[in-house]
Amino acid sequence: MTRTARALGSSGRGALRLSLYLLWTLLLIPVQALAVARGWRLCRTLPRFYHRVCTRLMGLDVVVRGEQVSGGPVLFVSNHSSYLDISVLGSLIPGSFIAKTEVGTWPFFGLLARLQRTVFVERKARASVDKQRDDIGGRLDAGDSLILFPEGTSSDGNRTLPFKTALFAVAARRIDGRPLTVQPVSIAATRLDGIPMGFAFRPFYAWYGDMDLVPHLWQAFRLGGMTIEVEFHPPVTIDGFSSRKALADHCQRVVGDGVARAISGRPDAPVRTQETPPQATAPSTPASAPAISDPVRGSA
C-alpha cells in the first residue's frame, strides 16, 4: 500500500470515528441534561455508559488491573496526561471529575464537563481553598465518588509529576463516622496497533504543553487502536498517615510506580518495597472493574 493510500485510509477512519463520536454525544446530551435537571439517578449512571461507547468509537482498548473499590463515596487519585483520560476513567468509574474552573467555559467540552457534574475549582485562588474543600466534601457527603488529578496539569505520559497536596485535605473528612476511602489509580498509553508505543510515540495519546487541541484530537481519531492500561491500587485512608502530605506522597509513589511498570512493558513486576500503610476498609466489597470524552487538561 502506498503512503498516499495509507493516508487516505487513516483520514477516512478518522472522519468516520469523529462523525460517530459527535452523533453519539449529541444524542445523549439532552438525555443527560434532563436527568441532571430532574435529579434522576440516571445522571450518575449514564456518563459511564457514554464513555464506554466513546472509548470503543475512538479505538481505545482499555486494559484493567487491580480491584476498583465498589460503592461510594471514594476519592480516586490518578495521574493525568490527556483529555482522553476522561473517557478512559469515565468508562470505568461511576463518578465526577474535579477540574479547574476554566474547563467549564470551554466550548462543547465545557458543556460535557458540566453535564457530568464536574466539581470546578480555582487552583490559583488560595483564599478559596476552604470553600473548594467544602464543595468537594459536600459532594462526598452526598455519596458521590470523585476523580482528582493532583499533578495540576497534564504530563507527557512518560512520567508522573509531583502531586499538589491542597485538595488532599478533603481526605480528612469522615463519612458516616468512617474515614474517606482514597484509591490511587495509574493510567498509561502503552501500545499502538499492538506495538509498544515507546517515548517517541506516546505523545499521540498525551496532550500537554503548548499542543493545539484540534490537530491532536484529529490525529487521535485517525490512528489505529491504542491500548490504555489502568491499574487500581489498594485503597487507603488518612488514618494510615501522619498528614495529608504523607498521604499525597504515598499516592504519588504508587501511581508513579504503576505508570513506570506499564510503560516499561512489565506491568506485573514487583512493586517497589517501602513502608506501606494499612489498606482502607472499602465502603462495600471491592469488585473487579470491567475492562472494556471531554476535557480536563490541567485539572486541579
N, C-alpha and C positions, 0 to 999 in steps of 0.2 A: 504494500500500500504506500502511495506517495505521501510526502509531507502535506501537500495540499489536501489530499483526500482525508488524511487523519484530522487535519484542522477543521475541515467541513463537518466531519463526523462528530468531533467534540463540540462544535458550535451547535449542531443540531440537537445533541444530547442536552447541552446547557439550556437551549431555548425550551425544550420540552419540559425539563425539570423545573425551570423557572415558572413556566406557564402553569404547571400543575400545582406548584407551591402557592402561587398567587391565587389561583382558583380555590384551593383548599382553605387558604387563610380568609379570603373574602367571604366564603361560605359560612365559616364558623364565627366571624366577628360579631354579627348581630345576635347569634345564639348566646355567646358568652356575655355580650353587653346586657342582654335581657336577664341572664342568670345573676349577674353582679347586681343589677338594679333591684331585682326582686329578692336578693339574698338567698337564692336557692343553693342547695348543696352542690348542684351541678357546676357552679362557678369554681369549686375546688377540685373537681374530678376531670372536667373537660380539658383543661390545659395539658394534662399528662397524655391524654389520648391524642390531642392535637400534635404535640411534639413527637410522639411515636411515629405518626404518619409522616411528619416533616423529615425525620431522620431517614426514613426509607426513600422519600422523594429526592433527598439530596445525596443519596448513595452512601450514607454513613452506616457502617456496620459497628454496632456498639457491643463490646465485649465487657462483661461484668464479672468482677472478682470480689470476694468477701461477702459479708452479710449486711444488708441495709436494715437499720432499725425500723421496725414497723410501728404504726401508731404515731402518736404525737403528744405534745409538740417536741420537735427536735431542731436543734440548730446545726445544719450541715455546713462544714467549713471546707472550702475547696480552693485549689489553685485555679488560675484563670489565664487563658492565652488567646481566646477567640470569642466572637459573638456566637459561634457555633456551639460553644459550651452550653449556651442557654437551652438549645434544643436537646442536646445530649442529656444533660442533667434533668431537664424538664420532662424528658420521656421516662425517667426512672423515679423521680422524687415527686410525690404529691405535695407540693409546697409553692411558696412565692419567693422571689428573689429580693435581695437588698441591693439597691443601686443608687448611684449618685443622682442628684436632682436633675441634672442636665438631660439625662436619658428620657425623662418624662416629656421633654419639649421636642424631641426628635420627631420629624415627620414619619408617619407609618409605624416605625418601630416603637416610638414613644406610646402610641395608642396600644400596641400589643402589650407593652410592659404594664400599662395601667389596667388593661383588661385581665392580666394575670395577678392583679392586686399587689404589684410590686411595692415594697416599702422604700421610699425615696429619702436619702439622707444627704446633708450638705457636709462634705468632708472637710472643707476649709474653715467652716464656722465652728470653732472650738467652743464658743459660748453656748452653742445649742446642743452640745453633746448629751447633756442630761435629758433634754426633751426628746432627742432622737432615740436614746436608750429607752425612754418610757414608751415611745411609739412602738418600738420593736417589742418591748416587754408586753405591751397590751395585746399585740397580735399573738404572742406566745401564750399568754394567759387564756386567750380565746381558743387555744388548741391548734393554732396554725403552725406548721413547720416552715422554717425559713432557710434560705441558702445564702451564705455570705462568702464573698471573695475578698479575703482580708489583705491581699497584696496591694490593693488600692489602685492597680492598673493592670493591663494585660501584658504578659511576658512573651518571649519568642518561642515558648513551648519546649525549650531545651533545658530549662532550669526553673526553679521556684524562687520567687522574690521574697524578701523579708515580709513577715506578716505585721500589719499595723494592729496595735492592741486595744485601741479605744473602744470599739464595739464589743470586744470580749467581755466588757463589764456586765453585759446583759446575762452572761453565763452564771452570775451570782444569783440570779432570780430563782425562786423556788416555786414550783408548780404543784399545787395540792400538797405542800409540805415536803416535796422531794426536789433535789437539785435538778436543774435543767440538763437534759441529755445533749451532749455535743458529739457529733460524729465527723471525724476528718475524712475527706474524700480526695482521691487523686484522679486526675483526668489527663490523658496524653494521647496524641495522634501518633500512631506507630507504623502504619502500613498504607501504601498507595497501590491499589490493584494487587494486593498480596505481597508486594515488595517492600522491605524495610525503608522507611522514609529517610532516615538519617538527618543530620543537622541541616543540610542544604535544602531539603525539600519540605521540612516541617513548616516553613512559612506559608506553604499552600493552605495550611489549616490555620495557623496562628495569625492574628491581626493585631499589630502593635505599632508603637512609634508613630511615624507620620504616614502610614499606609492609607491610601484612599479606600473608602468602603466599597463603592460601586464596582470598580475593577476587580477588587479582591473577591467580592461576592460572585461576580460573573465567572471568575476563574474557578471558584469552588464548585459552582454548578456544572461547569464544563468537564471537570476532572472525572476520572474513573472512581471506583469505590474506595473510600478511606476507612481504615479500621481505627476506632477510637476505644481505648482501654480505660475503664473506670474501676477503681478499687475502693471499696468501702472498708475503712479501717475500724478497729474496735472502738466502741463509744466510750466516752469518759465524762466526768463531771468536775466542776470546780472544787469539789470536796477532796479530790485527789491531788491538789496542788496548793502551793503556798500563796499564789497570787494569780491574777488574770494574765500577767506577763508569762508566768511559768506555764500556764495552760496554752497560751498562744505559741510559745516556743515548742512545746510538745507537738501541737498540731502541725506547725511548720515542719518539724523534723520528720514526722511520719508521712505527711503529704509529700514532702520533697523526696523521701526515700522511695515512695511508691512511684513517683514520676520517673526517678532515675532508673528503677528496675524495669519499668515499662519501655522506656526509650532505648535501654541497653539490650532489649530482647531477652531479658531474664526476669520475667515477672514473678516467678516462683522462687527467686533467690532468697536466702535467709535475710530477715530484717536485721538491720544494724543493731547490735546489742547496746542497750543503755537503760538507765533506770526507767521502768515503765509503771505508771500509776495504775491503780485498780480500775477495772472496767466499770462503766456505769451500769446501773440496773435499768434496762430498757423499759419504756412505758408498757410495752407488750412484747410478746415473744418475737424475736427477730426472725425474719423470713428472707430467703434469698431473693434479691431483686431480679425481675425478669430481664433477660438480655434482649435485648432487642437486636421563625425561631423565635428580628429578635435580638435582642440588642443589649448587651451590657458590656461596654468597654469602659475600663476604668471604674468598675464598681467599687463601692466602699469596702 
